[in-house]
Amino acid sequence: MKIGIEAQRIFRKNKHGMDYVVLQEILQLQQMQTGDEYYVFVKPGEDRCVENSDNVHVIELHCPSYPLWEQLALPRAAKKYGVQLLHCTSNTAPIWCDVPLVLTLHDIIFLEPRDKGIAGHTSTFRLKNKSIYQNMGWLYRRLVVPRILPKCRRIITVSNFEKQNIISKLDIDEERMAMIYNGYNEWFRPQTADDKRQPSYFFFLGNTDPKKNTERTLVAYSKYLEQSQTKRRLLMADLDRNYLNDIVSRNHIENILPMLDMPGYIPNSQLPKVYNEAFAFLYTSLRESFGIPLLEAMACGTPVVTSNTSSMPEIAGSDAILVNPESSDAIAQAMLHLEQDRLFYEKQRKIGLERAQLFSWRNTAERLNQLYHSIL
């Protein structure tokens, strides 16, 4: 079979969640001897992370903007190369396309009201974002998704939580839905004793997206510093400095500033070292459809403090450290518990290592291949 895979952004240097998902799916499918041919449609970029092979053909499509690339260039290329199925991997797809469609709908946050609490919470925390780029993306998805869902042969999502959320809110027939878990890269594993330094800091992947709960997590860190005898530093990746300053000023937590390390964007290839040298990983989002960083940290043997909302209990498991993300006190107490109880800390390391083994990109790719064949 000839299968088209939309992977517009995988050649960009600074990749994010959905980019890594489709990249790993392609690399695994490339290794499988299924007799299928995959046509991977990408936008040109400097990080050529997928090469042509007998079963994978990389097709670069030039277009000035994301919407034009997806709505015009992609369906034309799919028709030109004669693909029998087009898998669009990042929530949106062409509205007009002659090729049968499969869509990965990672989440429907963009269809949820922006003036309400996240995932049913009564918090006054609001889904507002000052980024023009993110606002335009939000509007584009709200425009496109309702129009393409009726045309999709299958709609894939990444957790049972999100599957039920999509079914209930969009009135989708369950038979059209497929749940396929994400995985994690094999280089996420505990370092050897010779390579690993003594774990020293808390690690938090914070950014300006409100769902990441950065403000409450920083307030929790301030409370942790007030009570801790050790006072570990906090490493924060990919956070805008002006956004940080606003949070600090608004909450009067200037005491945390000397304790923060902010290296900016951390490439995925460097994250195993960062996780391994972290005392614990804070993944205190208000809402996630899956949460790959959970698996990455656990696979490195790093205890994780995560939220008891949305998909995170499903992925992390019932024995993980689950906290109410709307309570900065709960987050701080979990950090202190790990620090003050060595037996509890070691138990969480073991739980995480065992839990991560349930997920792999190979399993994801095999499920995808089965789905493609079930349609055609």
HELIX and SHEET records of a PDB file:
HELIX    1   1 GLY A   17  GLN A   31  1                                  15    
HELIX    2   2 TYR A   66  LEU A   68  1                                   3    
HELIX    3   3 TRP A   69  ALA A   73  3                                   5    
HELIX    4   4 LEU A   74  LYS A   80  1                                   7    
HELIX    5   5 ILE A  109  LEU A  111  5                                   3    
HELIX    6   6 ILE A  118  GLY A  120  5                                   3    
HELIX    7   7 ILE A  132  ILE A  148  1                                  17    
HELIX    8   8 LEU A  149  LYS A  151  5                                   3    
HELIX    9   9 ASN A  160  LEU A  170  1                                  11    
HELIX   10  10 GLU A  174  ARG A  176  5                                   3    
HELIX   11  11 PRO A  210  LYS A  212  5                                   3    
HELIX   12  12 THR A  214  GLN A  227  1                                  14    
HELIX   13  13 ARG A  241  ASN A  251  1                                  11    
HELIX   14  14 GLU A  254  MET A  259  5                                   6    
HELIX   15  15 ASN A  268  GLN A  270  5                                   3    
HELIX   16  16 LEU A  271  ASN A  276  1                                   6    
HELIX   17  17 ILE A  292  ALA A  299  1                                   8    
HELIX   18  18 MET A  312  ALA A  316  1                                   5    
HELIX   19  19 SER A  328  GLN A  340  1                                  13    
HELIX   20  20 ARG A  342  ALA A  356  1                                  15    
HELIX   21  21 TRP A  361  ILE A  375  1                                  15    
SHEET    1   A 7 VAL A  56  GLU A  60  0                                        
SHEET    2   A 7 GLU A  37  VAL A  42  1                                        
SHEET    3   A 7 LYS A   2  GLU A   6  1                                        
SHEET    4   A 7 LEU A  85  CYS A  88  1                                        
SHEET    5   A 7 LEU A 101  THR A 104  1                                        
SHEET    6   A 7 CYS A 152  THR A 157  1                                        
SHEET    7   A 7 MET A 177  MET A 179  1                                        
SHEET    1   B 6 LEU A 260  GLY A 264  0                                        
SHEET    2   B 6 LEU A 234  ALA A 237  1                                        
SHEET    3   B 6 TYR A 201  PHE A 204  1                                        
SHEET    4   B 6 ALA A 278  TYR A 283  1                                        
SHEET    5   B 6 VAL A 304  SER A 307  1                                        
SHEET    6   B 6 ILE A 321  VAL A 323  1                                        
END                                                                             
